[in-house]
Amino acid sequence: MASSSVNLEEIPSESLMNELLRRMKCAPKPDKRLILIGPPGSGKGTQSPIIKDEHCLCPLATGDMLRAAVSTKTPLGIKAKKAMDKGDLISDDLVVGIIDEAMKKPSCKKGFILDGFPRTVAQSQKDHLHHKIAQCYISTGEKVLAMQFIRKSAS
């Protein structure tokens, strides 16, 4: 496996300092693994960044990761694009593979927050979910959900 090197002289000092401060803030925090569960429009996407920042977690949103894998043409992204171009659903194994790749990133070392996964029973039964992962169910009233759908469909 090839290692990539970064020339720190090419990175702005402010960016380096911000990353150093983030690492110092996050170092004493305990490792956490969290799954946000709830119906569409319940606020998972709104709460995820707040929880991520407070607990120094790596955000793993399946939709964002699939789009990134497709746009950067990773091997899994190429397979996902083929399925999408045919109008097929993305297979559970492909989604799990993309999540597994993301979990290995250095930014996910202190833990992660999953949004939009698992979506199927098969995904929920994958081995990597059998580790200690907290589940946070976001409950929202039907009227709020209806308003969210109306707001989202209007934009």
C-alpha positions in Angstrom: 0.0 0.0 0.0 1.5 3.3 -1.1 1.7 6.0 1.5 0.9 9.6 0.5 2.9 12.5 1.9 1.8 16.0 2.4 4.0 19.0 2.1 3.0 21.1 5.1 4.6 24.2 3.6 1.8 24.2 1.0 -0.9 24.3 3.7 -1.9 27.7 5.1 -0.7 28.3 8.6 -4.3 29.0 9.8 -5.5 25.6 8.5 -2.6 23.9 10.3 -3.4 25.7 13.6 -7.1 24.9 13.3 -6.3 21.2 12.8 -3.9 21.3 15.7 -6.5 22.9 18.0 -9.1 20.4 16.9 -6.8 17.5 17.7 -6.0 18.9 21.1 -9.7 19.4 21.9 -10.6 15.9 20.7 -7.7 14.0 22.2 -9.2 13.6 25.7 -12.6 12.7 24.4 -13.6 9.0 24.6 -14.1 7.1 21.4 -17.8 6.9 20.3 -19.8 5.2 17.7 -23.3 6.4 17.1 -26.1 5.7 14.7 -28.9 8.3 14.2 -32.2 6.6 13.5 -35.5 8.3 12.6 -37.9 8.9 9.8 -37.0 11.2 6.9 -37.4 14.8 7.9 -37.0 14.0 11.7 -33.8 16.1 12.0 -31.0 13.6 11.7 -29.2 15.7 9.2 -29.6 18.8 11.4 -28.5 17.1 14.6 -25.6 15.2 13.1 -23.2 18.2 12.7 -24.0 19.4 16.2 -23.2 16.0 17.7 -20.2 15.6 15.5 -18.6 18.8 16.6 -19.4 18.4 20.3 -18.0 14.8 20.4 -15.3 15.0 17.7 -16.9 12.3 15.6 -16.4 11.6 11.9 -19.7 12.2 10.0 -20.7 9.2 7.8 -23.8 10.1 5.8 -24.4 7.3 3.3 -25.9 9.6 0.6 -22.9 12.0 0.8 -20.4 9.1 0.8 -22.0 7.4 -2.3 -22.0 10.7 -4.2 -18.3 11.3 -3.2 -17.3 7.8 -4.2 -19.1 8.2 -7.6 -17.6 11.6 -8.3 -14.0 10.6 -7.3 -14.4 7.3 -9.3 -13.3 5.0 -6.6 -13.7 1.2 -7.4 -16.9 1.1 -5.3 -18.0 4.4 -6.7 -17.7 3.0 -10.3 -19.9 0.0 -9.3 -22.4 2.3 -7.6 -22.6 4.5 -10.7 -23.3 1.5 -13.0 -26.1 0.4 -10.7 -27.5 4.0 -10.6 -27.3 4.4 -14.4 -29.3 1.2 -14.8 -31.9 2.5 -12.3 -31.0 -0.3 -9.8 -30.8 0.1 -6.1 -27.3 0.2 -4.6 -26.6 -3.2 -3.2 -26.2 -3.7 0.6 -22.7 -5.0 0.1 -21.7 -1.9 -1.9 -23.1 0.5 0.7 -21.4 -1.4 3.5 -18.1 -1.4 1.5 -18.2 2.4 1.2 -19.0 2.8 4.9 -16.1 0.4 5.8 -13.7 2.4 3.7 -14.8 5.6 5.4 -14.5 4.1 8.9 -10.8 3.5 8.2 -10.0 7.1 7.6 -7.8 8.8 10.2 -10.5 11.4 10.8 -12.7 8.5 12.1 -10.2 7.3 14.6 -12.1 8.8 17.6 -15.4 7.4 16.4 -18.1 8.2 13.9 -21.8 9.2 13.6 -23.8 7.3 11.0 -26.7 9.0 9.3 -28.8 7.1 6.8 -27.5 3.6 7.7 -28.7 1.0 8.1 -31.6 1.3 5.6 -32.3 -2.5 5.3 -32.4 -5.5 7.6 -29.5 -7.0 5.7 -27.4 -3.9 6.3 -28.2 -4.0 10.0 -27.0 -7.5 10.3 -23.5 -6.8 8.9 -20.6 -7.7 11.2 -19.3 -4.2 11.7 -22.5 -3.2 13.4 -22.1 -5.8 16.1 -19.5 -3.6 17.9 -20.5 -1.2 20.6 -22.5 1.4 18.7 -25.0 3.6 20.4 -28.3 4.2 18.7 -30.1 7.5 18.9 -33.7 7.4 17.7 -35.0 10.9 16.8 -38.7 11.0 17.3 -40.8 13.7 15.6 -44.5 14.3 15.5 -46.4 13.6 12.3 -47.3 17.3 11.9 -43.6 18.3 12.0 -42.7 15.6 9.5 -45.5 16.8 7.2 -44.3 20.4 7.4 -40.7 19.2 6.7 -41.8 17.3 3.5 -43.8 20.4 2.4 -40.8 22.7 3.0 -38.3 20.3 1.2 -40.6 19.7 -1.8 -41.0 23.5 -2.2 -37.2 24.0 -2.4 
